[in-house]
Every structure is written in structure tokens, then in C-alpha cells.
Amino acid sequence: MALTIAGSDPSGGAGIQADLKTFHRFGVYGEAAITLLTVQNTEKVSRVEVLARELVRAQVEAVISDIPPGAAKTGALGNSEIIETIAELSTQFAFPLVVDPVMISKHGSRLVTEGAIDAFKQQLLPRAALVTPNIPEAEALSGLAIHSQDDMLPAAARILGQGCKAVLIKGGHLTGEPVDFLHSAEISHFFHFPRIPTPHTHGTGCTYSAAITALLALGRPLDRAVSEARRFVQRAIQTGPALGHGNGPLNHFA
């Protein structure tokens, strides 16, 4: 079993919907606690409504008291109140927590309030078995600029110093071939993959972190989970169905 605590994307490409599709693809029973609702499609996000913190808390408590997962992940959390709530709940988790620090949607819409970043860094990040920022998110969390592969180690080290057990910086925003960097006290490894020329990458980060979460729930060690998840995402991008008029989703059947 795996649990996702994230926002809803009615177009099905990202958020809770992408996470559950990914869990299913790996043969893992999926559970979901919704943090916020979006009105979006492949072209734009037109509205975001964050749920009350007690409703989010009740969803998570209902799940873990009855069908505890083997691993969990977070996605868009919306505001500092929900971040604080998940951080508090996670002290009771007997399973690893993958934290995807979703701050901005693929369309450029903010999915977390400005003040929530401090709550994220101080309260939730130290609870993470793995945090999976993209380049802009890693820059926000580390306070360092990342322009190349050489910049990834100091940024990852600074994020690791904030209390999480491992960091995966996703390098899709770099120029040239993308490279991801996994860093922990035991591991420092770069993952290189060719760039796929396509606009259809909506939900890549959600799918990637969900695949890692599913594999951790299946008992994979972290480095193997990241490697397998990265290969899955590469195939999902390569075989994307090109749906919609904008930034379309991946192929979750990959």
C-alpha cells in the first residue's frame, strides 16, 4: 500500500490522479488524502482552493488507522497550516515519507503560499526520508543558484543539512541533457538520461515521486527505487499520448 497526500488535478495528468495511476502501474494499492482542489487542464490553472487543515488531518488519520501504507508521499500542500499538520502527523508514521515540494504548477501557477516555504523547511523537510525538488525548488530550499551539474552537490548538501535523510534534485530545468542527483550520507549518484523533445511533460514530478514511493512500499532500497522510477518516467514521457491543447500528460501505462 502507498498513500499520497496532495492536490487534485481534474485533467488527470498530475496530483492525486497521477499518483494513484502510478501506484496502480507498479502493482501497489493506492490511498489518497486530498489537500487542495484545482481547476485546470493542459493549458492553464484557473483556480486553487485549499481544504481546511482538520479535514486533511481527518483523511490521513482515517487511512493510517485502518490500512497503514508501506510508504507515503506529499505533493501540493497549499499553505503553512497543512504543512504543519502533515509534519505533526508524520511523527507517528512507521513508514518512509517522500516529500515532493510542489510550489509552482507546470503552467506557472503558485500552489503554496509565500509564508509556507519557511514552515516546509523548518517542520516538514526534517521528517522526509527523501525530498525531491526540481531546480527552482532546490534553489528556494538551499538558497543557492543551480546552473550546472557541478552546482547540484552543494545545493543538495545544504538541503540535507536541514534534516531530511536524502535529497533527489531533478535536473530537467538544466540546459543540455537532463541529470538527476541523489544525495544522502551514504549515496551520491548522478542519473543521466537523454532529453526527449516534447511539450507533454505535465505531471512529471508527481509521477516520479509516486513511482519512488510505490517502489519503497514494495521494499526496494532507495537508490534502486530512484533508478527504476527514473526509467519509468523516461518511458512515460517517450510514449506520452499527446492529449489536450497545451502541456499534456505522460503515459501512465508505460
N, C-alpha and C positions, 0 to 999 in steps of 0.2 A: 504494500500500500504506500501511496505517496500523497501528500497534502500540498495544495497550492493556496496561498493567501495573497490575493491580487485583485486587480480591477477587471471589469467585464468589457470586452470588445464585441459589439453586436455583429461586426463583419466577420468574426471568427478567425482572424489572422493572428491576433496577439492576445495577451492577457490570459484570463481563466480558460477561455475556449482553446487557445493554442496549447496551454499547459496540459489540459485534460486529453486532447488529441495525442500529444506526445507521450504522456503516461501510457495511454492505451497502446500506442505503437510499440512500446517496449514491454508490453505484457504486464503492466503494473496497474492495480486498481487505483483509480484516482478519486480524491476527495477535494472539495473546494470551499473556501470561505471568501466571500466577496467583500472587498474594501471600498470600491467605488464603481459607479456606473458611468460609462462614456456614451456619447452619441457620435459615432464615427463610421467612416467607410474607408476605402483605399485612397480617397482624395483628401479628406480633412477630418479633424476633430472639432465638432461644433459645440459640445457641452460636456462638462465633467461634474458629477455630483458625488461627493464623498459621503459615505454612510456614517451613522453615529457610532462612536467608539464602542459603546456597550453592545450594539448589535454585532459588530465584528467580533468582539470578545466572546459573545454567546455562541456564535457559529464555530469558532475554534474550539471552545471548551466542549461543545456537544460532540464534535468529531473525535477529539483525542480521548474523551472519557469512554467512548464506545468502540471505536475502530481506530486504535492508535496507529499512525503510519510508521513506516520504516525510515522515512526521510521527509522533510518538508522544504518548501521554498517560499520566498516572498517576491512579489512584483511591485506594482504601483501601490503605495500605501496612502498617498494623499495629503496627510498633514501630521504634525508632531504628535497629536493625541493618539492617533492609530499606531504610529511608530512606537510610542511609549508603551501602549497596550501590548503590542506584539513582543516587545523586548521583555516586558514583565512576564507574559505568558511563557516565553521561551526558556525562562529559568526552570520550568517544570518539564521541558521536553527531554525525553530519554532517547532522542534520535537527532541526527545531524540536521542543521538548518542552513540551506543555501540562500543567500541574500543577493537578489538582483536589484541593484539600487536604481530602479526606474525613475528618472527625473523628468525626462522630456520624451514625448511621443515621436515616432518616426516623422510625423508631419510638423514637428516643432512646437507642439502644444505642451505647456507645463503640466505635469501630473503630480507635482508635490509643491507645497507652499515653500516660500523662501526660508522661513524660520525652521522648517522641518529638517533642513540639512544638518544643523547642529545636533538635533535630537537623534538623527540617524547615526552620526559619527560617535556620539558620546554613549548612546544607550543600546542601539540595535547592533551596530557593527561588532562590538566585543562578544556578541552572542553567536556570531556566524562561524560555522565550520568552513564556509567558503563564501567569499564575496566576489561578484562577477561584473565589475564596471566596464563600460566601454571607455574610449579615450576621454571624451569630455567629462564623464562621471569620475574617472580616475584622477583627472586634473582637479576636479572640485573636491574630491576626498583627500588628495595628497597635498594640494597647494602647489604642485609642480607642473610645469609645461611638459607635454609629451609630443615630440615631433618625429621621433625615430625609435627604432628598436632599442637603441642604447639608453634612451630615457625611461624605458619601462622598469628596469630593475630598481633605480632609486625611488620611483613613484610607488612601486609595489612594496618596497621595504618600508616606506613611510606609512602606507595603509596598514600593513601587517603590524606595525608598531602601535596601532590604535586598538589592538586586542583581538582581531579575528585570527583564526587558525591558518587560513590560506587565502590567497588572492589570485584571481584569474583576470588579467587585463586583456580585453578583446580589442584587437588591433585593426578592425575593419575601417576605421577612420584615417589610418595612416595612408600616405601616398605609396604607390607601388603595390607589391604583393602583401596581402594581409598576414600578420603574425600575431598569435596569442601567446601570452606569457603567464605560466603558472608558477607561483612562488609561495613557499612555506619554509618552516625551519628545516624541513627535510628535502624539499624539492625546489629546483629552479630549472624550468624547462620551457623552451620555445616550441610552438606548434606552427609550422609553415604550411600554407595552402595557397593554390593559385586563385587569383581574383576572378570571379565569374561576372562577365559584363551583362548585368540585368538590373532593371529598376525594381524588380519584385523581391524585396527583402523585408517586407513588413512582418514583424513578429520574430525576427531572427534571435534577438536577445532572450525573449521569453522561451522560445523553443530550445535554445541552447541550455539555459539554466534548468529547464524542465527535464531535458534528457539527462543531464548530470544528476539531478535529484532522483529520477527513476532508477538510474544505474546504482546510485548509492543505496537506495532502498533494496536493490537486488543483491547488495553485498560487495559491489566492486570497490577496490581501493581507489582513492581519489584520482591519482594520475591516470589510471586506466579508464575511469569514468569520464574524465575530461577528454581523453583521446577518442574514445568511442563516440561520445556526444558530438565532438567536433566533426568527425567523419560523417555522422548522420546529418548534421546541419549542412555540410557541403553538398551532400546528395539532395537534400531537400531544396536547396537553392537551385542546383543544376536542373532539377526536374519540376520547378515551380509551374503551376497551372496557368499563370498569366491572367488571373481573374481581375476584374474591375478596370476602372479608367485611370487609376493612379498607381500608387505603390502597392502592388499586390502581395498576397501571402505566399508562404513556402508550400511545398508538397509534404504534408504530414504523413503521407503513406510511404515516404521514401524508405 
